[in-house]
């Protein structure tokens, strides 16, 4: 009986957050648009992605709570742009790609890479996309400026983030 009273009290307290004094439901907060919180550039080797669980899963890569997109799906080693989102990866529209533009030096010009963001292995707990440049001979230490854009299938940029040097 005591448990039922405590449960009723807890339910009454929680309902105060959704119903105002006049008994009307409060409108939900508007959802914020998709955005990129931060981008980190790191160099990863092939062994950085190998885990013990991969051996038990017949060679299938275990991605934990991250979404991994590479420009060459057969390779793992390379330069990765770790894109942290303000929403879960599940909230991304289908058929999205990451467009990564890099500049080594002004003489080299802009190099553009595309990584398809997979639809089938998106975790609801993942807020990061590991966009890997696994082919193209690009090393993280050589990059002076970069720009990351998430684009939909109509090539429209949904959100973007660039380094300080990109705008100079």
Helices and strands as residue ranges (DSSP letters): H 2-15, E 36-44, G 46-49, H 52-56, E 67-70, E 78-85, G 89-91, E 97-103, E 110-116, E 128-133, G 140-142, E 145-151, E 157-162, G 164-167
